[in-house]
C-alpha cells in the first residue's frame, strides 16, 4: 500500500487513528510505503526511512538505531 501524505489537513486525534490502522495492517504483513514531508511522522511510524533528494535516495535510516535529530540533520542540511 502506498500512502502519500495521508495526514495532510487531518487533526491530531485523527492522525493517531490513521497510524493505528496503518500499524495493524503492517502487523498482518502488508508492505506499506509512507510518503511524508514531516520527519517525526515517518520517524515514529516506519521501520526504515529513506531520504530522497534530487530524485535519488540520498540516505537511509533505521529509526531504532538513530535519533529523530539524525534524520532531521540529513533532511534539513
Residue pairs with C-beta under 8 A, 6 or more apart in sequence:
1 25
1 30
1 31
1 32
1 33
2 32
2 33
2 35
3 22
3 32
3 33
3 34
3 35
4 35
5 35
5 36
5 37
6 18
6 22
6 34
6 36
7 14
7 15
7 18
7 19
7 36
7 38
7 41
10 18
19 45
22 32
22 34
22 45
23 45
25 32
26 32
34 41
34 42
34 45
34 46
36 42
39 68
39 71
39 72
39 75
40 68
42 49
42 71
43 49
43 63
43 68
43 71
44 63
46 63
47 62
47 63
47 64
48 60
48 61
48 62
48 63
49 60
49 61
49 62
49 63
49 71
50 57
50 59
50 60
50 61
51 57
51 58
51 59
51 60
51 61
51 71
51 74
51 75
52 58
58 74
59 74
61 70
61 71
61 74
63 71
